[in-house]
């Protein structure tokens, strides 16, 4: 069976949180599931790469580091807790080998509570560019046509083949460059602007957004600390889930 292609992103400041997410990912996978992790490298130090490599070696895995053309993202507006690296996910289909036709993207501020093979095998992806979980935000920088929902970009099931065929990366970057004043939620606004009618909704268990969903009756597989309130900087719901893995890291 082909490995499940997992793509994530980090700079050096978030390396320990990336490692915590990857630790939870591998700790909770089924024995039959094989993950190949790709890390888009936002200047992670050699020391921290060594720690991440050692972690994955415990699971007979080795990450592949990818480098994005940073000039593409010079005009991307950033502020608050989100860095420019967040936009790099737009280039995932161009960074992976063309033989890889789909991938799961994971933010680094996640905790993975179960195996992702069910998500990987979702057959709806064949007819869409993207599978994602709705983001119940009260407002966004962009306005979608009536009847369309806004998705969260922290967990994405991506149809790389269709994305490449329709040059989606180019279209998303063009939107960012032409509409900087409309960008409120960073890459997420731009992705929604282009793909609002080309994605299908995943079950909320695949991206349990702590800030918006903490009162919802959901048994999450993926927990997402999706605002500037993180387990490592403030008190937040499900903080203990993060530290269950963080405190066991050799970091």
C-alpha positions in Angstrom: 0.0 0.0 0.0 1.2 3.5 -0.9 2.2 5.6 2.1 -0.2 8.3 3.3 1.4 11.6 2.3 1.4 14.0 5.2 2.5 17.6 4.6 3.2 20.1 7.3 5.0 23.5 7.8 7.1 25.0 10.5 9.6 27.7 11.2 12.1 27.3 14.0 9.9 28.9 16.6 7.2 26.3 16.0 9.5 23.3 15.7 8.8 22.0 19.1 5.0 22.2 18.5 5.5 20.5 15.1 7.4 17.7 16.9 4.5 17.4 19.4 2.0 17.1 16.6 4.1 14.5 14.8 4.6 12.6 18.1 0.8 12.4 18.6 0.4 11.4 14.9 2.7 8.4 15.1 1.7 7.4 18.6 -1.9 6.9 17.5 -1.6 5.4 14.1 -2.6 1.8 13.4 0.2 -0.6 12.7 -0.9 -1.1 9.0 -0.8 2.6 8.3 2.4 4.0 6.8 2.9 7.8 6.9 5.5 9.7 4.8 5.9 13.1 6.3 6.9 16.1 4.2 8.0 19.3 6.1 8.0 22.6 4.3 11.0 24.2 5.9 10.7 27.7 7.2 14.4 27.9 8.3 14.2 25.2 11.0 17.6 25.0 12.7 19.9 22.0 12.2 19.6 21.1 15.8 15.8 21.1 15.7 15.7 19.1 12.5 18.0 16.5 14.2 15.5 16.3 17.0 12.6 15.8 14.6 14.5 13.2 12.6 15.3 11.3 15.8 11.7 11.3 16.9 10.5 9.9 13.6 13.3 7.4 13.5 11.7 5.7 16.5 8.8 4.9 14.2 11.0 3.7 11.3 10.2 6.9 9.4 12.2 9.8 8.0 10.9 13.2 7.1 11.5 14.8 3.7 12.2 18.6 3.9 10.9 20.8 1.2 11.9 24.3 0.3 9.5 26.9 -1.1 10.3 29.8 -3.4 10.0 32.5 -0.8 9.8 35.3 -3.3 6.3 34.1 -4.2 5.1 35.1 -0.8 6.8 38.4 -0.3 3.5 40.4 -0.6 1.5 38.1 1.6 0.2 40.2 4.6 1.1 38.8 8.0 0.3 40.0 11.6 -0.5 38.6 15.0 0.5 35.0 15.7 0.6 33.8 12.1 3.8 34.0 10.1 4.4 34.1 6.4 5.1 30.3 6.4 1.3 29.8 6.8 0.9 30.7 3.1 3.4 28.1 2.0 0.7 25.4 2.0 -0.5 27.0 -1.3 2.6 25.5 -3.0 2.1 21.9 -1.8 1.0 20.5 -5.2 4.1 22.1 -6.8 6.5 20.9 -4.1 5.6 17.2 -4.1 6.5 14.8 -6.9 3.9 14.7 -9.7 3.4 11.0 -9.0 1.8 11.9 -5.7 -1.8 12.7 -6.5 -3.2 13.5 -3.0 -2.0 14.6 0.4 -3.1 15.5 3.9 -2.0 18.8 5.1 -1.7 19.3 8.9 -1.0 22.5 10.8 1.6 22.3 13.6 -0.8 23.4 16.3 -2.7 20.1 16.3 -2.9 17.0 18.4 -3.8 13.8 16.5 -5.9 11.4 18.6 -6.3 8.6 16.0 -5.4 7.0 12.7 -5.8 9.0 9.6 -6.4 6.2 7.1 -10.1 6.8 7.1 -9.6 10.4 6.1 -7.0 9.4 3.5 -9.5 7.0 1.8 -12.4 9.4 1.5 -13.8 8.8 -1.9 -15.4 12.2 -2.3 -12.0 13.7 -3.0 -12.0 12.3 -6.5 -14.6 14.8 -7.6 -13.3 17.8 -5.7 -10.1 19.8 -5.3 -10.2 19.8 -1.5 -11.8 18.2 1.6 -11.9 20.4 4.6 -13.9 21.2 7.8 -16.2 24.2 8.0 -14.8 27.1 10.0 -17.7 28.7 11.9 -16.2 32.2 12.0 -18.5 35.1 12.5 -16.8 37.1 9.7 -14.1 36.9 7.1 -12.1 39.2 5.0 -13.8 37.9 1.9 -17.5 37.6 1.0 -18.6 34.3 -0.4 -21.7 33.9 -2.6 -24.9 33.0 -0.8 -25.1 29.4 0.3 -21.4 28.7 0.4 -19.5 27.9 3.6 -16.0 29.0 4.8 -13.5 26.2 5.4 -10.6 26.1 7.9 -7.2 25.5 6.3 -5.6 23.8 9.3 -6.5 20.3 8.0 -6.8 19.7 4.3 -7.3 16.7 2.2 -5.9 17.8 -1.1 -6.5 16.5 -4.6 -3.0 17.4 -6.0 -3.8 16.1 -9.5 -6.8 18.4 -10.0 -5.1 21.3 -8.3 -2.2 21.1 -10.7 -4.4 20.7 -13.8 -6.2 23.9 -13.0 -3.2 25.9 -11.7 -4.9 26.6 -8.4 -1.7 27.8 -6.7 -1.2 30.5 -9.3 -4.8 31.6 -8.9 -4.6 31.8 -5.1 -1.4 33.8 -5.3 -2.9 36.1 -7.9 -5.9 36.7 -5.6 -3.5 37.6 -2.7 -1.5 40.0 -4.8 -4.5 41.7 -6.2 -6.6 41.9 -3.0 -4.4 42.4 0.0 -7.0 44.5 1.8 -9.4 41.6 1.7 -7.0 39.2 3.5 -8.1 38.9 7.1 -7.5 35.2 7.9 -4.3 34.9 5.9 -4.0 32.0 3.4 -7.4 30.8 4.5 -9.2 33.8 2.9 -7.4 33.4 -0.4 -8.0 29.6 -0.5 -11.7 30.1 0.1 -11.9 32.9 -2.5 -10.7 30.5 -5.2 -12.1 27.2 -4.0 -15.4 28.1 -2.3 -17.4 26.0 -4.8 -14.7 23.3 -5.3 -14.4 21.6 -1.8 -16.5 19.1 0.2 -17.1 19.2 3.9 -15.3 16.7 6.2 -16.7 15.6 9.5 -16.0 18.0 12.3 -14.0 15.2 14.1 -11.2 15.8 11.6 -10.6 19.4 12.7 -12.0 20.1 16.1 -11.4 23.9 16.4 -11.1 24.4 20.1 -12.0 28.1 20.1 -15.3 27.7 18.2 -16.3 24.1 19.0 -15.6 23.5 22.6 -19.3 23.3 23.5 -20.1 21.0 20.5 -20.7 17.3 21.1 -17.9 15.9 19.0 -15.4 13.2 19.7 -12.4 14.6 17.9 -9.7 12.7 16.1 -7.8 15.9 15.3 -7.7 18.7 17.9 -6.9 22.2 16.5 -5.7 25.0 18.8 -6.8 27.5 16.1 -6.4 31.0 17.6 -3.6 32.9 19.2 -4.6 31.3 22.5 -2.3 28.2 22.5 -1.7 25.6 25.2 1.9 26.8 25.6 1.0 30.5 26.1 -2.3 30.6 27.9 -5.0 28.6 29.5 -7.2 26.9 26.9 -9.7 24.1 26.6 -8.0 20.7 26.1 -4.6 22.1 27.1 -3.9 18.8 28.8 -4.1 17.0 25.5 -1.2 19.0 24.1 1.0 18.5 27.2 0.3 14.8 27.3 2.6 14.6 24.3 4.7 17.6 24.8 5.9 16.5 28.2 7.0 13.1 26.8 9.1 14.6 24.0 12.9 14.5 24.2 13.3 18.1 23.5 
